[in-house]
């Protein structure tokens, strides 16, 4: 595989989600099995990892096209909820019969823990994927960054998804992949994948063996797939992230002092969407500056902003001033 190519700043970003969802958040001040507790007013918003990336990019003032599948029954409801950021997102979904799934996220604020209940994706089938494939052929070209994010189906349906990804590669698009398990293993066997974003567990699953969560082990593991992937961005939750490519390895993490936002008051207690914001922060900065260290820093700022709920209260410019991140080249 050739080394990292410089990225045209005029490239258009297309986020592609096969498994969209409505995310419902229920916050409760402590709970155990068998208890009856009153929750704070639940909130529900259109989501799925790919749409989360488009939302994050919109928060940064960067436009994108949101593609993939969405349920025809609730499509207008989704558009109405996102009306405030439509100037930054062009919606090009392939509508499938039925309703988009709902995910329940239970946030225990007293104990800083959470539970995620996922509904099955009933939109994905051979017909909806074939329609999506044709739609993307009209949408994707050599001036496109394609971000495939979220869970993918298995078996014959995964084969159709792989055909879709190959079509995007054949068109000259730059591909970023954020998925896991067997789909990630099969995708990384293709050529010219520009970036994958596994977490520590997913990186181990990709290699078929556990990987220790320390810089040395993560770098060594990520380097083993550079013959198939140009960049590996490993998310580490509160520990930050590591970027590995042929030009070097960078570690990014929160600086020790964060002021009032380093306390629990700054944290809503949910990790939902943090990895999506991290990936959006990375690509949003990279298309502007073409600098890996700066892009990793922006990625961690964006992911942390989501974890602390700052994306709902502050602008991207303000969040960059509030959140302090250290980045160092480690090899």
VENWOLIN-V843602 format. One record per backbone hydrogen bond with DSSP energy under -1.0 kcal/mol. NH is the residue of the N-H (numbers start at 1). CO is the residue of the C=O. If there is no record, write none. Layout:
((NH,CO) (NH,CO))
This chain:
((11,8) (12,143) (14,145) (15,65) (16,147) (17,67) (22,101) (23,45) (24,103) (25,43) (26,105) (28,107) (30,28) (35,32) (40,27) (43,25) (45,23) (47,21) (52,48) (53,49) (54,50) (55,51) (56,52) (57,53) (58,54) (59,55) (60,56) (61,58) (62,57) (64,88) (65,13) (66,90) (67,15) (69,17) (70,94) (72,96) (73,98) (78,74) (79,75) (80,76) (81,77) (82,78) (83,80) (85,82) (86,83) (88,85) (90,64) (92,66) (94,68) (96,70) (103,22) (104,117) (105,24) (106,115) (107,26) (108,113) (109,28) (109,107) (113,108) (115,106) (117,104) (129,125) (130,126) (131,127) (132,128) (133,129) (134,130) (135,131) (136,132) (137,133) (140,136) (144,141) (145,12) (146,174) (147,14) (148,176) (149,16) (150,178) (157,154) (159,155) (160,156) (161,157) (162,158) (163,159) (164,160) (165,161) (166,162) (167,163) (168,164) (169,165) (170,166) (171,167) (172,169) (173,168) (174,144) (176,146) (177,195) (178,148) (185,181) (186,182) (187,183) (188,184) (190,187) (194,175) (195,175) (196,231) (197,177) (203,199) (204,200) (205,201) (206,202) (207,203) (208,204) (209,204) (214,212) (218,214) (219,215) (220,216) (221,217) (222,218) (223,219) (225,222) (226,223) (228,225) (229,225) (230,193) (231,194) (232,244) (233,196) (234,242) (235,198) (236,240) (239,236) (240,237) (241,252) (242,234) (243,250) (244,232) (245,248) (248,245) (250,243) (251,328) (252,241) (253,326) (255,324) (261,258) (262,259) (263,260) (266,263) (267,264) (274,271) (277,273) (278,274) (279,275) (280,276) (281,277) (282,278) (283,279) (284,280) (285,281) (286,282) (287,283) (289,285) (290,286) (295,291) (296,292) (297,293) (298,294) (299,295) (300,296) (301,297) (302,298) (303,299) (304,300) (305,301) (306,302) (307,303) (308,304) (310,305) (312,309) (313,310) (314,310) (319,315) (320,316) (322,318) (323,319) (326,253) (328,251) (330,249) (331,249))
